[in-house]
Amino acid sequence: MPTYAATAYYHHKLPSQPAALEPFLPEVESFALGEYASALPRGSLLTEAQQKAIAMKLHNYTGLPVEYLLRANLRVSGGVSIWQRRLSKACSRWAICRFRRVNRATWCI
């Protein structure tokens, strides 16, 4: 999830853009390893309010629409390409960039 959050931050697709990336990523990682990780195995045992609260946080961290996250049972699967397509459908001005491997790093060109 920190990768999705960093990419959404870079492309200014977060609902409330943080001032800096460095303090934002530990917050996302803490959510991913804590509240989100404990919510996933509970699945349908979560109340509707709990599902919406988790979906809203995911929306704030990834830019993905809350409706999509709820339909997907809070799971974002399929890797970066699926995530890019979902985000691009939600944001009309989003230009899906091509990823190329350069020196073991992924760069958006």
DAJOCOR-V362908 format. One line per field, one symbol per residue. ss: DSSP state (H for helix, E for strand, L for the rest). phi: phi as a letter, one per 30 degrees, with the letter a starting at -180 (. if undefined). psi: psi as a letter, one per 20 degrees, with the letter a starting at -180 (. if undefined). A space follows every 50 residues. Layout:
ss=???
phi=???
psi=???
This chain:
ss=LHHHHHHHHHLLLLLLLLLLHHHHHHHHHHHHHHHHHHHHHHHHHLLHHH HHHHHHHHHHHHLLLHHHHHHLLLLLLLHHHHHHHHHHHHLLLLLLLLEE EELLEEEEL
phi=.edddddddechcdebdddbdedddddddddddceddddeddhddddddd ddddddddedcciddeddddddhiccbjidddddddddddbdddcdcccb dbhiccccc
psi=hhggghghghjljqhopqhqhgigghggggggiegghhhghhdiiqrhgg ghgghgggghhhiqqggghghjljporjahgggggghhhhohipoprppq poljqpqp.
